[in-house]
Amino acid sequence: MAKISIQHLHHTDQPDAAHRTRRLMDTFQAEKPHLVKTVTWSADGLQGEAKGKGFNGSFQVTATHIVVEINLSWIALPFKAKAESRLREQFVEEFGA
């Protein structure tokens, strides 16, 4: 199983970073409902899980970083580079480099 691991510095406070991360996830799920089946969040909104076609992942907002871990099944393996690149682009657009 292939894995995508991202830690992106967010340069903001934790509640704002969590809100912005949730907005990114909600937008992605709305744009790709055929890929993203479920997104669930912890009660405090600082951690979540996403499951979909060929992947399952977790994300966490710490005081300084957005941490993403995604496990890809063999069926999603050909899309690993594109998915990782797109996630990194989204984080740079939202939080800066």
C-alpha positions as CSV (number, residue, x, y, z in Angstrom):
1,M,0.0,0.0,0.0
2,A,1.4,3.4,-1.0
3,K,1.3,6.3,1.4
4,I,1.1,10.1,1.1
5,S,2.5,12.0,4.1
6,I,2.3,15.8,4.2
7,Q,3.2,18.3,7.0
8,H,2.5,21.8,6.0
9,L,3.2,24.9,8.2
10,H,0.1,27.0,8.5
11,H,1.3,30.4,9.9
12,T,-2.0,31.1,11.7
13,D,-3.7,30.1,14.9
14,Q,-5.0,26.6,15.4
15,P,-8.8,27.4,15.2
16,D,-8.4,29.4,12.0
17,A,-6.2,26.7,10.4
18,A,-8.8,24.0,11.4
19,H,-11.6,26.1,9.8
20,R,-9.7,26.6,6.6
21,T,-8.7,22.9,6.5
22,R,-12.3,21.9,6.9
23,R,-13.3,24.3,4.1
24,L,-10.7,22.8,1.8
25,M,-12.0,19.2,2.6
26,D,-15.6,20.2,2.1
27,T,-14.8,21.8,-1.2
28,F,-12.9,18.8,-2.4
29,Q,-15.7,16.4,-1.3
30,A,-18.3,18.6,-3.1
31,E,-16.2,18.7,-6.3
32,K,-15.3,15.0,-6.3
33,P,-18.2,13.1,-4.7
34,H,-17.4,10.1,-6.9
35,L,-14.0,9.9,-5.2
36,V,-14.6,11.1,-1.6
37,K,-17.3,9.0,0.1
38,T,-17.1,10.2,3.7
39,V,-15.3,12.9,5.8
40,T,-15.7,12.9,9.5
41,W,-14.4,15.3,12.1
42,S,-13.6,15.1,15.8
43,A,-15.8,17.0,18.2
44,D,-13.1,19.7,18.5
45,G,-12.6,20.0,14.8
46,L,-8.9,19.5,14.9
47,Q,-8.8,15.9,13.5
48,G,-10.6,14.1,10.8
49,E,-10.8,11.1,8.6
50,A,-11.6,10.8,4.9
51,K,-12.5,7.6,3.0
52,G,-13.2,7.1,-0.6
53,K,-12.5,5.2,-3.8
54,G,-9.1,3.6,-3.3
55,F,-7.9,5.6,-0.2
56,N,-8.4,6.3,3.5
57,G,-6.7,9.1,5.3
58,S,-6.4,11.1,8.4
59,F,-5.7,14.8,9.0
60,Q,-4.8,16.8,12.0
61,V,-4.4,20.5,12.7
62,T,-1.7,21.1,15.3
63,A,-0.6,24.5,16.7
64,T,1.8,24.9,13.8
65,H,1.1,22.3,11.0
66,I,-1.6,20.6,8.9
67,V,-0.6,16.9,9.1
68,V,-2.1,14.5,6.4
69,E,-1.6,10.8,6.1
70,I,-3.3,9.0,3.2
71,N,-3.1,5.3,2.5
72,L,-3.7,4.4,-1.2
73,S,-4.8,1.1,-2.4
74,W,-3.1,-0.5,-5.4
75,I,-6.0,0.8,-7.6
76,A,-5.2,4.4,-6.7
77,L,-1.4,4.0,-6.9
78,P,-1.2,5.5,-10.5
79,F,-2.7,8.7,-9.1
80,K,-0.3,9.1,-6.1
81,A,1.9,11.8,-7.6
82,K,-1.0,13.8,-9.0
83,A,-2.9,13.6,-5.7
84,E,0.1,14.5,-3.6
85,S,1.0,17.4,-5.8
86,R,-2.6,18.8,-5.8
87,L,-2.8,18.6,-2.0
88,R,0.4,20.4,-1.6
89,E,-0.8,23.1,-4.1
90,Q,-4.0,23.5,-2.1
91,F,-2.1,24.0,1.1
92,V,0.3,26.5,-0.4
93,E,-2.7,28.5,-1.9
94,E,-4.5,28.5,1.4
95,F,-1.7,28.9,3.9
96,G,1.3,30.1,1.9
97,A,4.7,28.3,1.5
